[in-house]
């Protein structure tokens, strides 16, 4: 396992997991495969399959390395945000039964939803909830949640971006329907437009300030006010990184080395 997820429980405020990187080399290999456009291979591995990696072209490697490279005068936050969103996608595979997770994107400055996951009914024929990801790699966790994440959730609750959400969910459902023709896509779309069926998964990097359980609870203050209702609607995930910028730089370099090694192996 590249990540260990430890359950957290903050009463009626929120629930979720704290992530600990237990095998950075394996994690970087998986991020490398996603950067190469080979997320299906990673999905199979996370699902327990022991399969060899697909072949990689020089063109794929060049594009993947560009994704992980900060050019002169370029803001590193776009690269770091993409890396964290990919780690979040990997962490979301803790459960593979009863959920359908949207494939990760491979665009640094992607403007859509950070991620989506659909929860299925027990028989797999209906969608019971859509989980909207908010993934943030930041040195200012509380400020980011207070000034960016929570207002964005409040806007979604008020109906903003409903057309975008419908569009993205349709794409995930169409793919799932090809695997399970019994799934009623139109009924599923109708069901998840109800507010109660929209769940939020806020994932964020934290430093020492929010490394304890009590401090983590303070970090998510206001979550219940902006996404009211049952606590199951409010998932909170954290990854402790003491020196975020320094760690992202070295991790990106490690991912690039894996990309180069895969490309050389396929020459």
N, C-alpha and C positions, 0 to 999 in steps of 0.2 A: 504493500500500500504506500502511495506517495503522500497521502494526507490522512491524518487521524481526526475524526470529528467527535467532539465531546459535547453532549447535550447541555444546553443552558435553559433555565426556567426562571423567568422574571414575573411569575404570577400572571395577572391579567394584562400586563403590559405587552409582553411578547414572548416568543419561544424560538428556539433554533439551536445553532451549534457554534462552537468556537473551533477553528481549524488550526491544526498544528502540522507543519511540514515535517514528515518523518523520513522521507527519502527524496532529497532535492534533485538528485541525478535522474531518478525515474520520473519525477514531475517535469523536469526540463525536457526529457525525451517525449513526453506526451504533449507538451506545449509545442514542441518542434513539429510533431506530426500534424497538429491542428494548423500551424502556420503554413505547412506544405499543402493544405487543403485536404488532408487525409483524416478528417474527424471520424469517419466511419470505422476506421481501424482502431482509433482510440476508444470509441463506443464499444466495440467488440471486446477489447481488453478489459475495460471497466465492467463489462457484463460477465467476465469470467472466462472468456475464450482465450486459448493459447494459440495465437496466429502470428505468422511472420508479417513484417511490415511490407506494404506495397512498394513497388519500384518508384524511384524518384528521378526526375529529369533535371538537368542543369538549369533549365528555365524555371522550374518550380522552386529550386533551391535559391536562385537569385532573387525571385520575388519574395520568398519567405524571409530571407536575410534583410531585404529592404524594409519589410514590415517591422523588424526588430531593431532597426538601426535609427539612431537619432542623428539627423543631419545637422551641420553647422547652423546655428541660429534657430533650430527647430525646438518647439516645446516638448520636453520629454514626457509630459503627462499623457499625451495621446498614446505613445507606445506603452507606457506603464499601465494606463487604463485598459488597453487591449489585453495585456498579459494578465491582469487581475480578472478581467471578465472571462478569460479562458480558464483560469484556475477555478473561478466560481462555477463554470460549466462542468468542470471535472468533479468538483465537490457535490454538485447537484445529482450526480450519479450514485450517491450513497444508496438510494432506492432506485431500482430499475423496473420493479414490478408495480403496476398500477399507475404509472406515469408515462407521459410522452414529453421529451424535452426537445425544444427547437435546436437545430444545429447552430453551432457558434458562428459568428461572422468573422471575417478576416480583413476588416477595414479599420484602420487606426482611429479615424475620427467619425465613426459610425454614429448617426443621429437617431436611430430607431431605439426600440426597447433593448436594454442590455441583454435580456434573455427572457424566455417564456417556457413554462412547464405546464402541461395539462394533466390534471388528476382524473383518473378514470373510475367509474363505478365498479363494484365488485365483479360484475360479469363482463366488464370491458366494453360495453355497448353504448355507454353514455359518458359525457364529460361532466364532472361534478364541480370543477373549479379550474380557473386559469390563474397561475401564479406568475406575477409580473416581477422581474428581477430589477433591482437597483444596485449596481455594483460600483463602488467608489474606492479607488486607490488614492489615499490622501494622507498628508501629515496633520491635517486639522479635522479629525473625525467628527467632533461634536458640531463644529461650525458648519461642516458640509451637510450633516444630517438636518440641522436646524434651518439652514438657509437655502438648501438645494433639494434634498431628498423629500422632506416632509411637505413643502409647498407643492412639489411635483405630484406626490400622492394625493394631496387635497384636490389638486386640479383634475386628476384622473377620477376621483370620487365624484366630482362635479360634472363629469361627462366629457372633459377635454380628451382629445385624441381617440375618441370612440371609434371613428372610422379606421384609424391606423391599427388599433387593437383588433378590430374585426378582420381587417385585411391579413394581418400577421397570423392570427389564429386560424383563419381559413386555410392558409398555406400548410400549417402543421396538420390540420385535420384532413386535408386532401391526401397528404402523404400517408397518414395513419389509415385512412379509408381504403387505400390500395392494399394494405396488409390485412384489414378487417372490413370486408364489404358490409358487414352487419351494422357498422357505425352510421348513425343518422347525422350527417354533417350539419344539415340545416337546423335540426332540433338542438344540437350541441351549441351552435352559435347563438341561438335564441336563449338558451339557458344561461350561458356565461355572461350575457349582457346585464344580468341582474347584479347589483352591487355586491350582494352577499356571496356571489360566486367568484368575485375577484379577490385574490389573495396577493399579499405583497411580501417579497423576500429582499430585505435590505442587507447587503453584504459590504463590509467596509474594513479597510486596514486600520489597525490600532497600534499605538505605541504604549509605553509604560503607563501613561496616565489612565488608560482604560483597560489595563491588563487583568484586573481583578473582577470578580462577579458583581460586586456592589457598584464599582465604577462603570462597568459595562451597562448596567441597568440605567444609570444616569445618562449614558450616551444616547439611549433610545427614548428618553423622555419626550412625550408628545406623540409617540407613534399611535397610541390608542385613541387619541383625540382626532387625528387626521384620517385614520382608518378604523372607525368605530365598529363595534359588534364583537362577535366571538373572537377569542384570542387566536384561534387557528388561522385567522386572516393575516396575522402579523408575525412573520418569521424574521429573525435577526441573526445574522452570521458575522463573525469577526475573525480576522487573521492577524495575529500579533507579529509585527515586523518592526524591530527597534529603530533601524536606520533605513527607512523606506527607499530613498533615492539611491543610496549605496547598494542596497540589496538588489534593487531592480536592475542596476547597471551590470552587476556581476551575474545575475540570473539570466539576463538577456544574452550576455556573452556565452554562457553555458549552453543556452538553447541554440545559438548560432553554430557552436562547435558540433552539436549533434546533427544539425541540418547538413553541415559540410561533410560529416562522416558518412551520413546516409547517401548523399549525392555521390561521393567518391566510391562507395561500395557498389553503386549501380552503374559505374562507368564501364 
